[in-house]
Amino acid sequence: MLPKLFDTYLENFPRIQALSPKKNKRGLYFERLIAYGSGPNNGNQLEYIISQYKSRTGVRRSMFQASIFDPARDHIIDPRIPFPCLQHVSFIPQKNKSLIMNAFYATQLLFNKAYGNYLGLCKLGNFMAHEMGLTFERMNCFVGVAKMDNIPKKCPTLEELKKVARQAV
């Protein structure tokens, strides 16, 4: 079942990428996780992590890391690139049969992208926990440089968000 999912995604990736060619021209996170370009399992980092976890006990936890940033593709001279901001993720199995996921961002646009990215990461954490036979406990996110995007101070959406936040405290 799992190889079928990965194969189907990769077969359809050009169409997925074409849905938003400007945003997706450098790739997508899931694509990088399952088709990194090098490494075991033909660069399918998720399949490797799942297979290593299920194949034996006592596997070193530092093995359960997957990279997004690829120097061969991402060390370019452009002044700004919209992708990837996420550098890598790690999956940490716990003794209580749960899974903690860590995500590391070099930069993160907090207003326009963070919430959607965090939802996607939690879905990835749930997926990995399920495939590893664990329950998903939580996702920790580490951000090197948090940016507030290019939002004017009088943005109507931001004003509504501030109003809701003030009511919550």
N, CA, C and O atoms as a DFTB+ gen file, in Angstrom:
676 C
 N C O
     1  1       0.822      -1.203       0.000
     2  2       0.000       0.000       0.000
     3  2       0.863       1.263       0.000
     4  3       0.614       2.193      -0.768
     5  1       1.874       1.290       0.864
     6  2       2.712       2.471       0.980
     7  2       3.471       2.785      -0.313
     8  3       3.444       3.930      -0.766
     9  1       4.149       1.796      -0.922
    10  2       4.823       2.118      -2.193
    11  2       3.844       2.634      -3.258
    12  3       4.203       3.491      -4.066
    13  1       2.624       2.118      -3.260
    14  2       1.610       2.571      -4.225
    15  2       1.299       4.057      -4.017
    16  3       1.182       4.812      -4.982
    17  1       1.166       4.472      -2.754
    18  2       0.913       5.886      -2.450
    19  2       2.042       6.752      -2.999
    20  3       1.796       7.743      -3.687
    21  1       3.278       6.374      -2.691
    22  2       4.423       7.164      -3.141
    23  2       4.515       7.187      -4.667
    24  3       4.749       8.240      -5.260
    25  1       4.330       6.026      -5.302
    26  2       4.388       5.956      -6.765
    27  2       3.295       6.806      -7.407
    28  3       3.548       7.517      -8.380
    29  1       2.088       6.732      -6.867
    30  2       0.966       7.502      -7.409
    31  2       1.233       8.997      -7.272
    32  3       0.970       9.765      -8.197
    33  1       1.755       9.410      -6.121
    34  2       2.072      10.822      -5.922
    35  2       3.102      11.284      -6.949
    36  3       2.930      12.328      -7.577
    37  1       4.168      10.511      -7.120
    38  2       5.223      10.915      -8.053
    39  2       4.746      10.907      -9.501
    40  3       5.161      11.753     -10.294
    41  1       3.880       9.962      -9.850
    42  2       3.308       9.946     -11.200
    43  2       2.479      11.198     -11.450
    44  3       2.471      11.732     -12.559
    45  1       1.788      11.662     -10.427
    46  2       0.906      12.821     -10.562
    47  2       1.581      14.141     -10.205
    48  3       0.976      15.205     -10.342
    49  1       2.819      14.080      -9.752
    50  2       3.498      15.294      -9.322
    51  2       3.543      16.389     -10.394
    52  3       3.305      17.550     -10.061
    53  1       3.835      16.082     -11.656
    54  2       3.838      17.164     -12.651
    55  2       2.485      17.887     -12.737
    56  3       2.440      19.103     -12.926
    57  1       1.399      17.144     -12.600
    58  2       0.071      17.779     -12.629
    59  2      -0.178      18.594     -11.362
    60  3      -0.764      19.674     -11.417
    61  1       0.270      18.072     -10.225
    62  2       0.127      18.803      -8.961
    63  2       0.928      20.102      -9.037
    64  3       0.449      21.166      -8.647
    65  1       2.138      19.996      -9.539
    66  2       3.013      21.159      -9.669
    67  2       2.413      22.190     -10.620
    68  3       2.545      23.393     -10.393
    69  1       1.765      21.736     -11.666
    70  2       1.178      22.623     -12.668
    71  2      -0.036      23.396     -12.142
    72  3      -0.433      24.398     -12.737
    73  1      -0.623      22.943     -11.043
    74  2      -1.769      23.657     -10.480
    75  2      -1.388      25.065     -10.042
    76  3      -2.220      25.972     -10.072
    77  1      -0.160      25.248      -9.644
    78  2       0.343      26.564      -9.253
    79  2       1.812      26.647      -9.653
    80  3       2.701      26.590      -8.803
    81  1       2.061      26.783     -10.960
    82  2       3.437      26.682     -11.459
    83  2       4.402      27.713     -10.870
    84  3       5.580      27.413     -10.679
    85  1       3.924      28.902     -10.586
    86  2       4.817      29.925     -10.027
    87  2       5.241      29.549      -8.609
    88  3       6.416      29.671      -8.263
    89  1       4.300      29.096      -7.793
    90  2       4.606      28.737      -6.405
    91  2       5.344      27.403      -6.298
    92  3       6.171      27.227      -5.404
    93  1       5.053      26.465      -7.199
    94  2       5.561      25.100      -7.069
    95  2       6.739      24.772      -7.982
    96  3       7.141      23.612      -8.069
    97  1       7.301      25.771      -8.663
    98  2       8.346      25.458      -9.643
    99  2       9.593      24.844      -9.009
   100  3      10.338      24.132      -9.683
   101  1       9.831      25.112      -7.723
   102  2      11.021      24.564      -7.059
   103  2      10.721      23.264      -6.329
   104  3      11.609      22.664      -5.723
   105  1       9.461      22.830      -6.390
   106  2       9.079      21.574      -5.757
   107  2       8.071      21.764      -4.646
   108  3       7.600      22.871      -4.387
   109  1       7.753      20.664      -3.999
   110  2       6.839      20.648      -2.857
   111  2       7.483      19.818      -1.742
   112  3       8.341      18.974      -2.000
   113  1       7.067      20.066      -0.528
   114  2       7.690      19.377       0.602
   115  2       7.548      17.865       0.512
   116  3       8.531      17.145       0.689
   117  1       6.345      17.369       0.242
   118  2       6.164      15.918       0.204
   119  2       7.008      15.292      -0.904
   120  3       7.567      14.209      -0.728
   121  1       7.095      15.963      -2.024
   122  2       7.922      15.469      -3.139
   123  2       9.384      15.347      -2.708
   124  3      10.044      14.358      -3.028
   125  1       9.885      16.329      -1.995
   126  2      11.276      16.261      -1.536
   127  2      11.464      15.145      -0.507
   128  3      12.529      14.530      -0.447
   129  1      10.449      14.886       0.290
   130  2      10.560      13.839       1.301
   131  2      10.589      12.442       0.692
   132  3      11.203      11.535       1.253
   133  1       9.930      12.261      -0.452
   134  2       9.878      10.921      -1.051
   135  2      10.698      10.790      -2.330
   136  3      10.801       9.696      -2.885
   137  1      11.282      11.888      -2.807
   138  2      12.123      11.842      -4.012
   139  2      13.254      12.854      -3.866
   140  3      13.415      13.754      -4.690
   141  1      14.027      12.688      -2.809
   142  2      15.066      13.669      -2.478
   143  2      16.137      13.775      -3.557
   144  3      16.700      14.848      -3.777
   145  1      16.414      12.673      -4.223
   146  2      17.423      12.708      -5.278
   147  2      18.641      11.855      -4.969
   148  3      19.419      11.522      -5.863
   149  1      18.802      11.508      -3.708
   150  2      19.909      10.623      -3.331
   151  2      19.553       9.960      -2.007
   152  3      18.625      10.374      -1.312
   153  1      20.309       8.926      -1.679
   154  2      20.098       8.233      -0.415
   155  2      19.422       6.887      -0.603
   156  3      19.080       6.504      -1.722
   157  1      19.230       6.167       0.504
   158  2      18.582       4.845       0.440
   159  2      17.146       4.951      -0.067
   160  3      16.546       6.025      -0.045
   161  1      16.615       3.844      -0.514
   162  2      15.235       3.767      -1.029
   163  2      15.005       4.781      -2.147
   164  3      13.936       5.384      -2.232
   165  1      16.002       4.966      -2.997
   166  2      15.914       5.910      -4.113
   167  2      15.542       7.321      -3.662
   168  3      14.834       8.039      -4.368
   169  1      16.016       7.709      -2.497
   170  2      15.743       9.048      -1.987
   171  2      14.405       9.196      -1.292
   172  3      14.024      10.308      -0.927
   173  1      13.677       8.094      -1.098
   174  2      12.405       8.156      -0.386
   175  2      12.707       8.079       1.114
   176  3      12.799       6.999       1.697
   177  1      12.857       9.254       1.711
   178  2      13.258       9.335       3.107
   179  2      12.189       8.786       4.056
   180  3      12.512       8.169       5.071
   181  1      10.925       9.014       3.722
   182  2       9.845       8.536       4.598
   183  2       9.783       7.012       4.596
   184  3       9.654       6.387       5.649
   185  1       9.874       6.428       3.426
   186  2       9.854       4.966       3.328
   187  2      11.035       4.355       4.092
   188  3      10.891       3.328       4.755
   189  1      12.191       4.993       3.992
   190  2      13.376       4.495       4.699
   191  2      13.166       4.551       6.216
   192  3      13.452       3.583       6.921
   193  1      12.672       5.669       6.706
   194  2      12.438       5.823       8.146
   195  2      11.443       4.784       8.639
   196  3      11.680       4.134       9.658
   197  1      10.343       4.623       7.933
   198  2       9.320       3.642       8.326
   199  2       9.905       2.235       8.308
   200  3       9.720       1.472       9.256
   201  1      10.607       1.888       7.237
   202  2      11.146       0.526       7.125
   203  2      12.193       0.242       8.198
   204  3      12.230      -0.863       8.740
   205  1      13.037       1.210       8.513
   206  2      14.055       0.998       9.537
   207  2      13.420       0.862      10.917
   208  3      13.848       0.035      11.721
   209  1      12.410       1.665      11.188
   210  2      11.746       1.576      12.485
   211  2      11.059       0.217      12.665
   212  3      11.120      -0.384      13.738
   213  1      10.411      -0.254      11.605
   214  2       9.652      -1.507      11.701
   215  2      10.533      -2.756      11.618
   216  3      10.112      -3.837      12.029
   217  1      11.737      -2.616      11.096
   218  2      12.563      -3.802      10.825
   219  2      13.290      -4.360      12.040
   220  3      13.671      -5.531      12.049
   221  1      13.486      -3.540      13.058
   222  2      14.266      -4.023      14.206
   223  2      14.050      -3.099      15.393
   224  3      13.574      -1.974      15.242
   225  1      14.401      -3.580      16.557
   226  2      14.324      -2.747      17.755
   227  2      15.685      -2.127      18.016
   228  3      16.707      -2.605      17.523
   229  1      15.683      -1.073      18.784
   230  2      16.944      -0.439      19.156
   231  2      17.585       0.378      18.068
   232  3      18.794       0.605      18.108
   233  1      16.813       0.834      17.086
   234  2      17.366       1.675      16.021
   235  2      17.671       3.050      16.622
   236  3      16.864       3.592      17.377
   237  1      18.818       3.601      16.292
   238  2      19.170       4.920      16.823
   239  2      18.162       5.965      16.347
   240  3      17.821       6.034      15.166
   241  1      17.702       6.764      17.284
   242  2      16.662       7.736      16.960
   243  2      17.156       8.838      16.031
   244  3      16.352       9.459      15.336
   245  1      18.447       9.089      16.007
   246  2      18.974      10.133      15.120
   247  2      18.819       9.744      13.645
   248  3      19.009      10.577      12.759
   249  1      18.475       8.486      13.385
   250  2      18.278       8.021      12.012
   251  2      16.981       8.557      11.401
   252  3      16.842       8.614      10.179
   253  1      16.044       8.944      12.250
   254  2      14.707       9.290      11.778
   255  2      14.593      10.770      11.419
   256  3      13.729      11.481      11.933
   257  1      15.473      11.221      10.533
   258  2      15.472      12.599      10.065
   259  2      15.301      12.613       8.554
   260  3      15.790      11.730       7.849
   261  1      14.604      13.626       8.074
   262  2      14.408      13.778       6.636
   263  2      14.701      15.227       6.246
   264  3      14.222      16.165       6.883
   265  1      15.488      15.388       5.195
   266  2      15.891      16.724       4.743
   267  2      14.965      17.237       3.646
   268  3      14.452      16.478       2.824
   269  1      14.776      18.523       3.665
   270  2      14.064      19.214       2.589
   271  2      15.080      20.036       1.792
   272  3      15.151      19.945       0.566
   273  1      15.854      20.833       2.510
   274  2      16.849      21.682       1.868
   275  2      17.909      20.811       1.210
   276  3      18.476      19.915       1.836
   277  1      18.163      21.086      -0.047
   278  2      19.140      20.331      -0.823
   279  2      20.142      21.325      -1.419
   280  3      19.781      22.083      -2.320
   281  1      21.381      21.341      -0.943
   282  2      22.355      22.300      -1.461
   283  2      22.502      22.259      -2.977
   284  3      22.728      23.296      -3.601
   285  1      22.379      21.082      -3.578
   286  2      22.524      20.977      -5.032
   287  2      21.441      21.777      -5.758
   288  3      21.688      22.299      -6.845
   289  1      20.258      21.879      -5.177
   290  2      19.156      22.607      -5.814
   291  2      18.917      23.985      -5.212
   292  3      18.384      24.872      -5.880
   293  1      19.312      24.172      -3.940
   294  2      18.858      25.362      -3.228
   295  2      19.933      26.407      -2.950
   296  3      19.603      27.526      -2.557
   297  1      21.185      26.083      -3.138
   298  2      22.223      27.105      -3.028
   299  2      22.326      27.804      -4.382
   300  3      23.151      27.451      -5.225
   301  1      21.472      28.795      -4.561
   302  2      21.426      29.566      -5.809
   303  2      21.599      31.038      -5.464
   304  3      21.468      31.426      -4.303
   305  1      21.888      31.843      -6.451
   306  2      22.218      33.248      -6.191
   307  2      21.002      34.171      -6.152
   308  3      21.168      35.368      -5.919
   309  1      19.808      33.673      -6.368
   310  2      18.618      34.519      -6.322
   311  2      18.530      35.214      -4.962
   312  3      18.850      34.609      -3.939
   313  1      18.098      36.486      -4.940
   314  2      18.033      37.199      -3.658
   315  2      16.983      36.612      -2.708
   316  3      17.165      36.639      -1.491
   317  1      15.902      36.091      -3.253
   318  2      14.858      35.460      -2.439
   319  2      14.304      34.264      -3.184
   320  3      14.096      34.310      -4.396
   321  1      14.069      33.204      -2.453
   322  2      13.361      32.074      -3.036
   323  2      12.234      31.693      -2.073
   324  3      12.443      31.623      -0.862
   325  1      11.047      31.448      -2.615
   326  2       9.906      31.159      -1.753
   327  2       9.889      29.730      -1.200
   328  3       9.098      29.418      -0.309
   329  1      10.739      28.888      -1.714
   330  2      10.748      27.478      -1.309
   331  2      12.172      26.959      -1.397
   332  3      12.859      27.291      -2.362
   333  1      12.645      26.189      -0.480
   334  2      11.989      25.751       0.746
   335  2      12.380      26.612       1.943
   336  3      13.526      27.046       2.054
   337  1      11.454      26.850       2.809
   338  2      11.745      27.483       4.102
   339  2      12.004      26.403       5.147
   340  3      12.836      26.569       6.039
   341  1      11.283      25.301       5.022
   342  2      11.471      24.168       5.924
   343  2      12.786      23.483       5.581
   344  3      13.022      23.136       4.424
   345  1      13.648      23.284       6.583
   346  2      14.936      22.639       6.354
   347  2      14.866      21.134       6.499
   348  3      15.279      20.393       5.607
   349  1      14.343      20.689       7.620
   350  2      14.213      19.242       7.808
   351  2      13.224      18.935       8.928
   352  3      12.830      19.807       9.703
   353  1      12.842      17.666       8.980
   354  2      11.942      17.176      10.018
   355  2      12.589      15.963      10.673
   356  3      13.395      15.264      10.058
   357  1      12.227      15.726      11.921
   358  2      12.686      14.521      12.604
   359  2      11.491      13.882      13.300
   360  3      10.560      14.563      13.729
   361  1      11.541      12.576      13.399
   362  2      10.467      11.791      14.005
   363  2      11.070      11.039      15.181
   364  3      11.993      10.245      15.001
   365  1      10.558      11.281      16.380
   366  2      11.140      10.709      17.585
   367  2      10.139       9.770      18.254
   368  3       9.218      10.228      18.930
   369  1      10.315       8.447      18.071
   370  2       9.442       7.485      18.752
   371  2       9.671       7.535      20.268
   372  3      10.806       7.645      20.732
   373  1       8.585       7.454      21.019
   374  2       8.651       7.484      22.471
   375  2       8.403       6.092      23.049
   376  3       7.838       5.227      22.381
   377  1       8.827       5.884      24.285
   378  2       8.631       4.586      24.938
   379  2       7.158       4.244      25.130
   380  3       6.799       3.070      25.223
   381  1       6.305       5.264      25.188
   382  2       4.870       5.020      25.371
   383  2       4.150       4.752      24.040
   384  3       2.927       4.866      23.954
   385  1       4.922       4.397      23.011
   386  2       4.395       4.074      21.675
   387  2       3.726       5.275      20.993
   388  3       2.751       5.132      20.254
   389  1       4.278       6.452      21.264
   390  2       3.809       7.651      20.574
   391  2       4.958       8.225      19.747
   392  3       6.101       7.778      19.848
   393  1       4.632       9.215      18.934
   394  2       5.625       9.828      18.048
   395  2       5.592      11.336      18.220
   396  3       4.530      11.957      18.193
   397  1       6.765      11.910      18.396
   398  2       6.920      13.362      18.413
   399  2       7.649      13.752      17.135
   400  3       8.635      13.123      16.751
   401  1       7.158      14.779      16.493
   402  2       7.766      15.260      15.254
   403  2       8.334      16.651      15.504
   404  3       7.690      17.486      16.138
   405  1       9.540      16.895      15.003
   406  2      10.171      18.210      15.072
   407  2      10.333      18.746      13.664
   408  3      10.712      18.013      12.750
   409  1      10.046      20.021      13.494
   410  2      10.216      20.676      12.197
   411  2      11.118      21.885      12.391
   412  3      10.969      22.634      13.357
   413  1      12.050      22.070      11.470
   414  2      13.035      23.141      11.574
   415  2      12.936      24.053      10.349
   416  3      13.188      23.631       9.220
   417  1      12.566      25.302      10.596
   418  2      12.455      26.299       9.529
   419  2      13.614      27.277       9.629
   420  3      13.914      27.766      10.718
   421  1      14.264      27.568       8.522
   422  2      15.262      28.634       8.495
   423  2      14.538      29.964       8.642
   424  3      14.933      30.811       9.443
   425  1      13.479      30.139       7.867
   426  2      12.615      31.324       7.965
   427  2      11.168      30.852       7.886
   428  3      10.872      29.787       7.346
   429  1      10.289      31.657       8.429
   430  2       8.866      31.301       8.399
   431  2       8.056      32.580       8.269
   432  3       8.202      33.498       9.076
   433  1       7.206      32.639       7.258
   434  2       6.261      33.745       7.121
   435  2       5.078      33.428       8.029
   436  3       4.299      32.516       7.752
   437  1       4.952      34.174       9.095
   438  2       3.999      33.825      10.145
   439  2       2.547      34.066       9.781
   440  3       1.679      33.298      10.195
   441  1       2.263      35.094       9.030
   442  2       0.867      35.445       8.785
   443  2       0.253      34.642       7.643
   444  3      -0.835      34.085       7.792
   445  1       0.935      34.579       6.512
   446  2       0.352      33.950       5.329
   447  2       0.584      32.454       5.222
   448  3      -0.199      31.764       4.568
   449  1       1.634      31.928       5.841
   450  2       1.981      30.531       5.599
   451  2       2.031      29.636       6.823
   452  3       1.803      28.432       6.707
   453  1       2.322      30.184       7.988
   454  2       2.613      29.334       9.157
   455  2       1.480      28.373       9.492
   456  3       1.721      27.176       9.647
   457  1       0.264      28.865       9.607
   458  2      -0.845      28.000      10.028
   459  2      -1.030      26.828       9.062
   460  3      -1.156      25.684       9.501
   461  1      -1.049      27.094       7.774
   462  2      -1.199      26.025       6.780
   463  2      -0.035      25.055       6.815
   464  3      -0.223      23.844       6.698
   465  1       1.176      25.590       6.976
   466  2       2.343      24.715       7.083
   467  2       2.249      23.822       8.313
   468  3       2.559      22.633       8.244
   469  1       1.825      24.388       9.433
   470  2       1.737      23.608      10.661
   471  2       0.674      22.517      10.554
   472  3       0.864      21.407      11.051
   473  1      -0.440      22.836       9.906
   474  2      -1.464      21.812       9.678
   475  2      -0.908      20.673       8.821
   476  3      -1.121      19.499       9.123
   477  1      -0.198      21.030       7.756
   478  2       0.406      20.013       6.893
   479  2       1.422      19.165       7.639
   480  3       1.488      17.952       7.439
   481  1       2.210      19.790       8.493
   482  2       3.191      19.041       9.280
   483  2       2.511      18.081      10.248
   484  3       2.969      16.954      10.433
   485  1       1.426      18.525      10.864
   486  2       0.696      17.630      11.776
   487  2       0.087      16.458      11.013
   488  3       0.053      15.339      11.526
   489  1      -0.392      16.700       9.799
   490  2      -0.900      15.593       8.977
   491  2       0.229      14.625       8.639
   492  3       0.029      13.410       8.651
   493  1       1.404      15.152       8.340
   494  2       2.567      14.294       8.086
   495  2       2.914      13.497       9.338
   496  3       3.200      12.303       9.251
   497  1       2.892      14.142      10.492
   498  2       3.163      13.448      11.748
   499  2       2.172      12.333      12.008
   500  3       2.557      11.244      12.434
   501  1       0.890      12.596      11.752
   502  2      -0.140      11.562      11.907
   503  2       0.092      10.406      10.944
   504  3      -0.042       9.241      11.321
   505  1       0.438      10.726       9.708
   506  2       0.713       9.709       8.695
   507  2       1.884       8.826       9.124
   508  3       1.793       7.599       9.080
   509  1       2.980       9.458       9.536
   510  2       4.161       8.691       9.934
   511  2       3.878       7.851      11.172
   512  3       4.306       6.699      11.243
   513  1       3.164       8.405      12.149
   514  2       2.826       7.645      13.352
   515  2       1.995       6.422      12.980
   516  3       2.245       5.322      13.473
   517  1       1.019       6.614      12.122
   518  2       0.175       5.492      11.693
   519  2       1.006       4.405      11.031
   520  3       0.863       3.226      11.354
   521  1       1.871       4.799      10.109
   522  2       2.680       3.827       9.372
   523  2       3.711       3.135      10.265
   524  3       4.133       2.014       9.981
   525  1       4.110       3.803      11.335
   526  2       5.081       3.217      12.257
   527  2       4.391       2.444      13.390
   528  3       5.057       1.870      14.251
   529  1       3.058       2.435      13.379
   530  2       2.316       1.726      14.416
   531  2       2.308       2.461      15.749
   532  3       2.246       1.837      16.808
   533  1       2.372       3.790      15.695
   534  2       2.408       4.620      16.891
   535  2       1.223       5.585      16.891
   536  3       0.462       5.637      15.925
   537  1       1.069       6.338      17.959
   538  2       0.093       7.421      17.981
   539  2       0.863       8.737      17.931
   540  3       1.944       8.863      18.508
   541  1       0.298       9.695      17.245
   542  2       0.955      10.994      17.103
   543  2       0.724      11.810      18.369
   544  3      -0.416      12.098      18.733
   545  1       1.809      12.179      19.034
   546  2       1.715      12.925      20.296
   547  2       1.708      14.432      20.065
   548  3       0.821      15.134      20.551
   549  1       2.703      14.932      19.320
   550  2       2.760      16.376      19.081
   551  2       3.799      16.704      18.011
   552  3       4.630      15.880      17.629
   553  1       3.706      17.958      17.544
   554  2       4.676      18.497      16.606
   555  2       5.302      19.725      17.252
   556  3       4.593      20.626      17.700
   557  1       6.623      19.760      17.299
   558  2       7.364      20.928      17.770
   559  2       7.923      21.640      16.550
   560  3       8.456      20.996      15.646
   561  1       7.807      22.955      16.515
   562  2       8.317      23.710      15.386
   563  2       9.355      24.714      15.871
   564  3       9.118      25.466      16.816
   565  1      10.495      24.712      15.215
   566  2      11.588      25.614      15.540
   567  2      11.798      26.542      14.344
   568  3      11.940      26.080      13.212
   569  1      11.818      27.851      14.598
   570  2      11.931      28.836      13.529
   571  2      13.152      29.708      13.788
   572  3      13.272      30.325      14.846
   573  1      14.054      29.755      12.814
   574  2      15.253      30.588      12.943
   575  2      14.932      32.065      12.835
   576  3      15.315      32.847      13.705
   577  1      14.230      32.460      11.772
   578  2      13.850      33.854      11.550
   579  2      12.357      33.880      11.272
   580  3      11.897      33.378      10.247
   581  1      11.610      34.468      12.189
   582  2      10.156      34.595      12.022
   583  2       9.865      35.939      11.367
   584  3      10.287      36.985      11.860
   585  1       9.141      35.901      10.250
   586  2       8.825      37.128       9.517
   587  2       7.316      37.359       9.535
   588  3       6.535      36.408       9.501
   589  1       6.921      38.608       9.587
   590  2       5.514      38.961       9.615
   591  2       5.001      39.289       8.224
   592  3       3.966      39.945       8.101
   593  1       5.670      38.867       7.192
   594  2       5.275      39.099       5.805
   595  2       5.317      40.592       5.481
   596  3       5.944      41.375       6.195
   597  1       4.651      40.970       4.414
   598  2       4.583      42.383       4.016
   599  2       3.158      42.879       4.234
   600  3       2.481      43.287       3.290
   601  1       2.721      42.841       5.456
   602  2       1.340      43.199       5.777
   603  2       1.320      44.615       6.343
   604  3       2.051      44.922       7.285
   605  1       0.476      45.483       5.762
   606  2       0.374      46.829       6.335
   607  2      -0.260      46.778       7.722
   608  3      -1.039      45.873       8.023
   609  1       0.076      47.747       8.556
   610  2      -0.421      47.746       9.931
   611  2      -1.945      47.835      10.003
   612  3      -2.534      47.393      10.990
   613  1      -2.583      48.383       9.006
   614  2      -4.038      48.537       9.011
   615  2      -4.733      47.495       8.128
   616  3      -5.802      47.772       7.583
   617  1      -4.160      46.330       7.981
   618  2      -4.752      45.244       7.204
   619  2      -6.037      44.772       7.896
   620  3      -5.996      44.451       9.084
   621  1      -7.181      44.721       7.191
   622  2      -8.442      44.301       7.822
   623  2      -8.364      42.903       8.443
   624  3      -8.921      42.676       9.517
   625  1      -7.697      41.988       7.796
   626  2      -7.579      40.632       8.340
   627  2      -6.760      40.641       9.621
   628  3      -7.094      39.944      10.580
   629  1      -5.693      41.425       9.640
   630  2      -4.853      41.517      10.825
   631  2      -5.612      42.177      11.969
   632  3      -5.479      41.772      13.124
   633  1      -6.410      43.196      11.646
   634  2      -7.202      43.860      12.686
   635  2      -8.178      42.874      13.325
   636  3      -8.343      42.872      14.545
   637  1      -8.820      42.045      12.521
   638  2      -9.748      41.037      13.049
   639  2      -9.007      40.015      13.909
   640  3      -9.503      39.609      14.960
   641  1      -7.836      39.605      13.470
   642  2      -7.025      38.657      14.231
   643  2      -6.619      39.258      15.584
   644  3      -6.668      38.575      16.607
   645  1      -6.217      40.539      15.587
   646  2      -5.842      41.197      16.841
   647  2      -7.042      41.273      17.784
   648  3      -6.896      41.091      18.993
   649  1      -8.205      41.537      17.241
   650  2      -9.427      41.638      18.056
   651  2      -9.718      40.281      18.715
   652  3     -10.003      40.227      19.911
   653  1      -9.650      39.205      17.954
   654  2      -9.906      37.866      18.492
   655  2      -8.852      37.498      19.533
   656  3      -9.184      36.917      20.566
   657  1      -7.589      37.827      19.277
   658  2      -6.514      37.526      20.216
   659  2      -6.702      38.280      21.537
   660  3      -6.479      37.727      22.614
   661  1      -7.108      39.529      21.444
   662  2      -7.319      40.327      22.668
   663  2      -8.471      39.755      23.514
   664  3      -8.418      39.775      24.744
   665  1      -9.501      39.250      22.841
   666  2     -10.633      38.677      23.556
   667  2     -10.258      37.362      24.236
   668  3     -10.861      36.986      25.241
   669  1      -9.270      36.672      23.692
   670  2      -8.865      35.382      24.239
   671  2      -8.033      35.513      25.515
   672  3      -7.936      34.565      26.294
   673  1      -7.424      36.700      25.731
   674  2      -6.581      36.856      26.924
   675  2      -7.296      37.421      28.098
   676  3      -6.697      37.600      29.159
